[in-house]
Each structure stands twice: as structure tokens, then as C-alpha cells.
Amino acid sequence: MAAIKYSKKDRQILGFALPISAIVFLSLVSMTPMTFAEAARAAFGGFFVLFFPGFFISMLFFKDCDILEKIALSFALSIALVPLVVFYLNFLFGLRITMLSISLSIALIIIFSLIISIYEKKISTTFSQLDSWIEKNIFRKKQ
């Protein structure tokens, strides 16, 4: 698989976002009466619910956007998508809304988007190889 190449601007944004998230996490630990484990659970649970599902969906559908747009889209998509999936699973299949069902539905959103992304890359690679073969062998210029 090819590595994702980030521009200089994207690396600067990521270099700015990571210390900010560390500061938010440390403020959760220091300013609230939570233990370190509870603060870590709140911080990582927030990213798991509010960021990761939308980020993988935005990586799948919005490939030409820069990283800042993908981060904004990931929050918006996660806020829209996670409650819909949980409530539809409850409505259609009678699955009760529990911590386990919510975690599994979020994990399935992430896994399905990754599978579709990998499958799409394989198909695009196959089609590009097929196009080059057709161009080379069928549409070659006669001399």
C-alpha cells in the first residue's frame, strides 16, 4: 500500500493539533475530580465516538480535501453518523442501546470504511493496469 503523502501545510496543522489535544487531555486530568484512568477514558472515548468514524469516512469519500477540511468533516460526519447507526440498529433489529452495542457499531463503521477503502484501491490499481495494457496492446499505433 502506498503511504499517504502530506503537504507541508498539513504537517504544520497536525503538528499544531497534537499538542492542543495533549493540553486538553491534561486539563481534563488536572481540573476535574477524575482519576487519570477516567480522564483517559473520556478523552479516548471522545475521539473514538466523535472523530474516528467520520475521519475514515472522510478519507474514503473526500480524497482531494486537505487535512484541515478532513478534520472538520470528520467531526461533522461522526456526529451525524453514529447516532443514526445506533438508533437504526435499535429500530430495525431491536438491538438495545448499551455501551457494548454502541462500541461495536462504531467499530463496524470504521472496519467497513477501511475494507471499502482497501477494496477501492485494489480496483483502481486493477483498472489502471488494465487501461495501460489495453492502450499498449490494442490501441497501439500501426507502423
Backbone as a ProteinNet text record, in pm:
[ID]
protein_1_A
[PRIMARY]
MAAIKYSKKDRQILGFALPISAIVFLSLVSMTPMTFAEAARAAFGGFFVLFFPGFFISMLFFKDCDILEKIALSFALSIALVPLVVFYLNFLFGLRITMLSISLSIALIIIFSLIISIYEKKISTTFSQLDSWIEKNIFRKKQ
[TERTIARY]
83.4	0	87.4	44.6	120.4	97.2	201.8	192.1	120.4	50.4	-19.1	83.2	83.1	177.3	104.7	158.1	100.9	185.5	117.8	190.2	250.5	328.8	392.5	286.7	182.1	74	2.1	-22.8	-88.7	-3.5	127.5	215.6	217.4	210.2	206	76.7	-34.4	-162.6	-161.7	-111.2	-103	-7	102.7	197.1	137.8	36.3	-32	-145.1	-212.1	-328.3	-289.3	-178.3	-138.3	-105.5	-28	-7.2	-134.9	-224.6	-352.3	-433.5	-437.5	-511.1	-445.2	-312.5	-243.9	-278.3	-288.1	-324.7	-467.7	-559	-697	-702.1	-625.9	-623.3	-567.1	-458.2	-400.6	-492.4	-567.3	-662.9	-778.3	-817	-918.3	-870	-742.9	-687.6	-673.4	-624.2	-590	-707.1	-804	-909.6	-1038.3	-1046.1	-1166.7	-1131.6	-1230	-1200.7	-1195.4	-1154.9	-1144.8	-1004.9	-997.7	-867	-806.7	-680.6	-613	-681.4	-724.3	-790	-924.2	-1000	-1128.3	-1109.1	-1006	-978.4	-931.2	-850	-805.4	-923.1	-1012.9	-1131.6	-1218	-1235.4	-1316.3	-1251.3	-1120.5	-1051.9	-1050	-1007.4	-1000.1	-1138.4	-1232.9	-1370.9	-1431.4	-1397.4	-1444.8	-1390.4	-1260.4	-1203.2	-1264.3	-1287.9	-1343.8	-1486	-1563.4	-1702.4	-1714.1	-1641.6	-1662.6	-1565.4	-1461.4	-1362.6	-1336.9	-1304.2	-1256	-1355.8	-1484.8	-1575	-1584.4	-1598	-1606.6	-1476.2	-1363.6	-1234.6	-1214.5	-1248.1	-1231.9	-1331.1	-1451.2	-1547.7	-1500.5	-1445.2	-1395.4	-1272.7	-1190.1	-1077.1	-1126.7	-1241.9	-1297.6	-1362.1	-1438.7	-1516.4	-1455	-1376.1	-1321.4	-1169.9	-1121.1	-977.6	-901.4	-968.3	-897.9	-897	-955.5	-956	-824.4	-786.4	-666.4	-702.3	-602.9	-620.4	-711.9	-708.8	-794.5	-942.1	-972.2	-1109.5	-1153.4	-1061.3	-1095.8	-1121.9	-1047.6	-1070.5	-1207.1	-1241.7	-1373.2	-1485.3	-1466.8	-1566.5	-1580	-1469.8	-1476.2	-1561.6	-1550.7	-1636.4	-1782.7	-1809.8	-1948.2	-2007.2	-1931.6	-1980.9	-2001	-1911.6	-1926.7	-2049.3	-2070.6	-2186.1	-2315.5	-2314.9	-2435.2	-2451	-2343.1	-2350	-2367.7	-2297.6	-2300.9	-2440.8	-2508.9	-2644.1	-2741.1	-2728.7	-2817.1	-2798.2	-2674.2	-2647.2	-2699.7	-2675.9	-2720	-2872.3	-2938.9	-3084.9	-3149.5	-3090.2	-3145.2	-3122.8	-3011	-2991.5	-3093.7	-3126.8	-3228.2	-3365.7	-3397.5	-3530.3	-3552	-3454.5	-3472.3	-3451.4	-3350.8	-3316.3	-3348.4	-3398.2	-3431.8	-3311	-3196	-3073.1	-3078.6	-3069.7	-3077.4	-2956.1	-2977.1	-2869	-2792.4	-2674.8	-2585.7	-2446.8	-2358.1	-2220.7	-2156.7	-2185.3	-2129.4	-2183	-2314.1	-2370.2	-2321.1	-2304.9	-2252.8	-2107.5	-2026.6	-1885.8	-1871.6	-1951	-1944.2	-1991.4	-2094.8	-2141.9	-2038.6	-1971.2	-1865.6	-1748.4	-1712	-1603.4	-1639.7	-1764.7	-1806.4	-1804.7	-1841.4	-1832.5	-1688.2	-1596.7	-1454.4	-1403.9	-1437.2	-1388.4	-1445.3	-1575.3	-1634.3	-1575.3	-1551.2	-1492.2	-1349	-1273.9	-1139	-1141.7	-1234.3	-1246	-1282.9	-1377.1	-1416	-1299.7	-1223.8	-1108	-1002.5	-973.9	-875.3	-925.5	-1052.8	-1111.2	-1109.4	-1139.3	-1139.3	-998.9	-896.8	-759.4	-718.9	-762.2	-730.3	-799.7	-924.9	-997.4	-935.1	-898.8	-838.8	-702.9	-626.7	-499.4	-521.8	-620.6	-651.2	-696.7	-783.7	-831	-720	-629.9	-519.4	-425.6	-402.6	-321.3	-392	-522.7	-599.7	-599.5	-615.3	-611.1	-476.7	-368.8	-236.8	-214.3	-263.9	-249.8	-330.3	-454.4	-537.8	-473.4	-422.6	-359.1	-235.1	-158.7	-34.5	-59	-153	-170	-280.3	-385.6	-497.3	-494.2	-466.5	-470.6	-331.7	-238	-105.3	-110.9	-24.1	-20.4	44.2	-18.5	37.7	142.6	252.7	362.5	378.3
-117.8	0	123.6	222.2	345.6	430.1	495.3	580.6	710	765.4	891.8	1003.2	1087.9	1199.9	1326.7	1389.7	1513.2	1630.4	1739.4	1859.2	1925.5	2028	2098.3	2163.2	2217.7	2280.5	2177.2	2056.6	1951.6	1907.9	1897.8	1860.1	1967.8	2094.5	2202.5	2197	2168.4	2159.8	2043.5	1927.4	1812.5	1839.2	1909	1944.7	2041.2	2117.8	2209.1	2138	2044.1	1978	1878.6	1812	1712.8	1775.3	1884.5	1947	2004.4	2055.1	2106.5	1993.8	1878.8	1766.2	1717.7	1724.2	1687.5	1785.9	1913.3	2013.7	1991.3	1958.1	1930.2	1808.9	1706.6	1586.7	1618.9	1694.3	1729.5	1819.2	1907	1989.8	1905.5	1800.8	1709.5	1642.8	1604.9	1536.5	1631.6	1752.1	1840.8	1922	1957.8	2048.8	1980.9	1852.1	1781.9	1680.6	1640.5	1542.2	1398.9	1382.7	1248.6	1193.5	1063.1	999.6	998.7	958.5	955	857.2	743.4	642.9	693.4	762.9	817.8	926.9	1010.8	1115.2	1056.3	951.6	885.5	820.5	760.9	700.1	806	922	1028.5	1085	1105.6	1163.8	1067.4	944.5	848.5	804	797.2	765.8	875.5	1000.5	1111.4	1105.8	1074.1	1059.4	940.2	832.6	712.2	736.3	815.1	840.2	959.5	1067.2	1192.1	1218.3	1137.1	1167.7	1052.7	935.1	827	778.6	756.8	711.2	811.1	936	1038.6	1057.4	1037.9	1054	946.6	822	716.7	730.6	778.4	803.8	920	1024.9	1138.2	1099.4	1010	959.8	879.8	817.4	736	821.5	922.1	998.3	1131.4	1193.4	1325.6	1317.3	1259.2	1237.2	1363.2	1457.4	1575.5	1690.5	1672.6	1778.3	1776.6	1892.5	1895.1	1846.5	1833.9	1767.6	1847	1979.4	2059.9	2040.5	2034.3	2008	1868.1	1770.8	1634.5	1624.5	1700.5	1700.3	1759.7	1870.6	1931.9	1840.1	1780.5	1687	1563.6	1520.6	1400.1	1422.6	1538.9	1566.3	1573.9	1642.2	1655.8	1521	1441.6	1310.4	1216.6	1221.4	1135.3	1173.3	1303.1	1348.4	1309.8	1309	1271.1	1119.9	1048.6	908.1	814.1	837.5	744.3	734.4	844.9	829.2	763	793.6	730.1	579.2	534.8	390.7	323.3	383.2	323	317.2	425.6	426.2	336.2	328.2	236.9	90.8	60.4	-76.2	-110	-12.7	-33.2	-48.6	34.6	34	-86.9	-118.6	-225.8	-364.9	-380.3	-512.8	-533.3	-430.9	-443.7	-453.2	-408.2	-413.3	-302.7	-342.5	-243.1	-150.9	-27.2	70.5	55.5	-5.3	-22.7	24.3	27.2	67.4	-29.4	-157.3	-257.9	-243.1	-222.5	-209.1	-82.4	24.6	148.4	130	68.3	45.2	-45.4	-150.3	-240.3	-174.7	-91.6	-23.7	76.3	145.7	238.1	161.1	50.8	-31.3	-86.2	-125.2	-174.6	-65.3	56.5	168.4	186	184.6	202.5	86.1	-36.2	-153.3	-156.9	-129.8	-130.4	-22.1	96	201.9	167.2	101.3	57.7	-51.4	-146.6	-253.1	-194.5	-102.2	-39.2	39.1	107.1	182.7	90.9	-19.6	-114.6	-176.5	-213.7	-272.7	-173.4	-46.6	56.5	77.8	73.3	88.8	-28.1	-149.7	-265.7	-256.2	-212.4	-199.5	-91.3	21.9	128.8	85.7	8.5	-43.4	-141.9	-227.9	-325.3	-255	-154.8	-83.1	-3	54	128	33.7	-86.2	-184.7	-230.8	-251.2	-292.3	-184.2	-59.7	50.4	59.7	45.5	52.2	-64.8	-183.8	-299.8	-280.4	-230.5	-206.5	-102	3.2	108.8	57.4	-24.8	-74.3	-181.6	-271.4	-385.6	-369.3	-301.2	-292.9	-164.4	-52.5	75.3	123.5	35.1	79.3	124.3	216.5	271.8	171.3	157.3	68.1	143	78.4	145.3	92.6
0	0	0	-73.5	-81.9	43.3	86	204.7	168.5	265.6	245.2	251.8	150.3	147.2	189.3	293.1	342.8	295.4	266.1	226.9	351.5	328.5	440.2	529.3	467.4	542.9	630.2	574.5	651.7	769.5	749.8	861.1	968.1	928.7	1026.3	1107.3	1039.6	1109.6	1207.4	1163.8	1253.6	1368.7	1340.9	1446.1	1546.3	1505.7	1595.7	1670.1	1603.3	1663.5	1772.4	1756.9	1857.5	1992.6	2000.3	2132.6	2193.5	2109.2	2160.6	2223.4	2157.6	2215.5	2344.1	2352.1	2476.8	2588.5	2555.6	2655.1	2704.6	2612.9	2652.6	2745.1	2711.9	2796.1	2935	2941.1	3071.4	3151.8	3084.2	3157.4	3211.8	3138.2	3191	3318.9	3319.6	3436.1	3553.3	3527.9	3638.7	3691.9	3608.9	3652.5	3695.7	3683.7	3723.6	3832.3	3908.7	4014.1	3961.4	3837.7	3779	3801.5	3807	3812.9	3673	3665.9	3537.2	3441.8	3492.6	3408.3	3356.1	3440.1	3395.8	3291.7	3310.5	3213	3080.1	3087.1	2964	2892.9	2968.9	2908.8	2842.5	2905.5	2847.2	2721.3	2726.1	2610.7	2492.1	2515.8	2405.7	2359.9	2451.8	2412.9	2327.7	2360.4	2277.9	2136.7	2124.4	1990.6	1917.5	1989.6	1928.3	1877.7	1949.7	1910.9	1817.4	1845.4	1773.4	1659.2	1643.2	1540.7	1444.3	1495.3	1409.5	1304.4	1335.6	1228.5	1113.7	1146.2	1041.8	967.8	1036.6	970.4	864.4	896.9	797.6	683.2	711.7	604.7	518.2	579.3	500.2	418.8	470.5	391.4	271.1	285.5	178.4	69.5	108.5	10.8	-30.4	54.4	25.6	14.9	-93	-109.1	-147.9	-211.9	-260.3	-160.5	-43.5	58.2	135.7	188.2	271.8	412.9	496.5	625.7	720.1	712.5	799.7	764.5	634.9	593.6	633.9	625.4	665.1	814.5	893.9	1038.2	1070.8	1006.8	1029.2	980.7	864.2	812.9	901.3	959.7	1042	1165.9	1228.5	1343.8	1302	1191.6	1146.9	1105.6	1031.7	989.9	1108.2	1205.2	1323	1404.2	1421.6	1498.3	1428	1295.2	1220.7	1208.8	1188.8	1152.8	1271.8	1379.7	1493.5	1555.2	1585.4	1640.3	1543.5	1413.4	1316.2	1312.4	1311.3	1307.7	1434.5	1548.6	1675.5	1682.1	1644.8	1653	1548.5	1428.7	1328.4	1366.5	1428.1	1477.1	1585.3	1667.6	1770.2	1706.5	1609.9	1548.6	1458.4	1374.6	1276.8	1334.7	1418.1	1467.5	1615.2	1681.7	1822.6	1913.8	1865.2	1943.7	2049.2	2175.8	2282.1	2278.6	2320.2	2320.3	2451.2	2440.4	2554.5	2513.1	2608	2577.5	2478	2493	2403.8	2261.7	2246.5	2112.5	2043.5	2117.9	2060.2	2017.2	2103.2	2068.9	1947.7	1941.7	1827.2	1698.7	1707.1	1585.2	1535.3	1625.2	1583.1	1523.9	1588	1533.5	1395.8	1375.7	1244.8	1139	1176.4	1081.8	1037	1131.2	1098.8	1013.8	1051.7	977.8	836.3	821.4	687.4	598.7	654	571.6	532.4	621	585.1	478.5	489.7	389.7	254.1	251.5	125	67	150.4	102.6	42.2	108.5	55.8	-74.2	-78.1	-197.8	-313.8	-283.3	-386.8	-443.2	-358.5	-406.4	-494.3	-457.4	-540.3	-675.1	-675.9	-802.3	-888.8	-829	-909.5	-963.7	-886	-935.3	-1049.4	-1034.8	-1139	-1266.4	-1252.8	-1370.2	-1436.9	-1358.3	-1419.6	-1492.8	-1438.8	-1509.2	-1636.2	-1628	-1744.2	-1851.1	-1810	-1906.1	-1975.7	-1899.9	-1963	-2057.9	-2021.9	-2110.3	-2237.9	-2225.7	-2343.5	-2432.8	-2371.8	-2451	-2522	-2455.4	-2513.6	-2619.8	-2596.1	-2685	-2788.9	-2758.2	-2851.7	-2932.9	-2867.6	-2937.4	-2977.9	-2996	-3037.6	-3182.4	-3211.3	-3346.9	-3441.3	-3555	-3655.9	-3735.7	-3757.1	-3828.1	-3966.7
[MASK]
+++++++++++++++++++++++++++++++++++++++++++++++++++++++++++++++++++++++++++++++++++++++++++++++++++++++++++++++++++++++++++++++++++++++++++++++

